[in-house]
């Protein structure tokens, strides 16, 4: 992997909560345009890893480099402004305002506005890109409805729209198909793959559904008790004895 192609580098990352080591020396690199998934049994440390990368938690040890710059321990909003967007395992949308307004606010958060008294009306019009996102996820006809009126699957789509509206270089999705029906999961997988490829995005994914992981990923890392036990292509991971042994002890989270 050429150095210039590395979007995200996780270098010997550790995070402890008291006596509990949630992460222990995790390392991997994600290249430009790659779909890289992180899987592991319940309690493996996947969500902790995402929270450290995105700045919600500071690491106990190790470094995180994004687009060649050290972002270790920076606040989440600073990392986001540099081009890293993350969705959450639990749907995180503004339920009381319209679908369109949810995405508009996210899109305008990226627009630079000078002056202490600057207000939203001075920000550039984002109607076209917002509607482009909503239409891509089939939410255009629901644009004027409160986000709380959407189904669970539609709210998951809306949250991805919020992340994409910030024009990220790296999109991190934390279990985007959680709670979806098998049909919704299949549709979501195809849609995410299509949009990521079309926009030339790099994707870092946590996903509990192995059919999603195997169907969308270029490479996969497997965590177990906070450590990386395997990395490789989906096919190599599927047949790795250490991975098989890890999953025999419990369900994926």
Phi, psi and omega in degrees: 000118180294144184300321182293341181270354183279121177270315182229132176233120176255118190240103175051049186280130177228149175211126178243147172241095187065235180276353182271121175269099181285327176226141181223095173065041181282130179224137170191166177228143181244126184268163182301129178080004183272149168256110185242122183251147176242122180233172178161158179298168179306130180083014184286340180110012185295310181293325175299318178302312179299319182291328176287315180300318185277357174095000180291322174244144170274142180286154172285326178203161178096174185228153172237125178241130181236121183053039175084356181251143178285116180246014183304122175078002177290153179297151181305320183292328177291316178295320178299318180295337178278354173115021176245122180241143185226136168262169186245158179296324175260131184307132187229077178235163177275100191291333187276338181260168187292160177303314180298315183295325176306309185284326179300315180299318179296317181296318183285344178294341180271347184279126178290131178229124182262154176097137183298325185266012181299141183232169186301327184294341179275350181283156183295154179290131182239016184303313184297309179295326178295314179294328176298318177294312182299318179294322181299327181260012177073019183258000181306313180295345181258013191303326185265000180274148173302141182300331179294346178277349181287154173292169180302313180298320179293325177293325175297318177298317181299320180296322176295322176300318179301316180294316181293330182295339178276004177056059184283158169269330177231126178253125178250119181247122180259100180051062183294340181257010180301130179083359180275155173288164178304321178294317178296321180297316179298315180295318181296319180299313180297318182292315179299314179300315182297315184289320178299315180294316183297326183265359180065033183275158169259136186236128171247123192234133162254130182208132182277338184274111185294332178294326176293310182302312183289335183272342188242342193271145167274317176219159184224138170246140181246123176259146176211118184052042174081001181242152176278119180255348179195149171217144178162191178291160178306320181294318179295320179294319181302328186254008182283123182301323180295323179291316179300315179298319181297322183279346177292337185271352182178167182279155175288145178260000000 
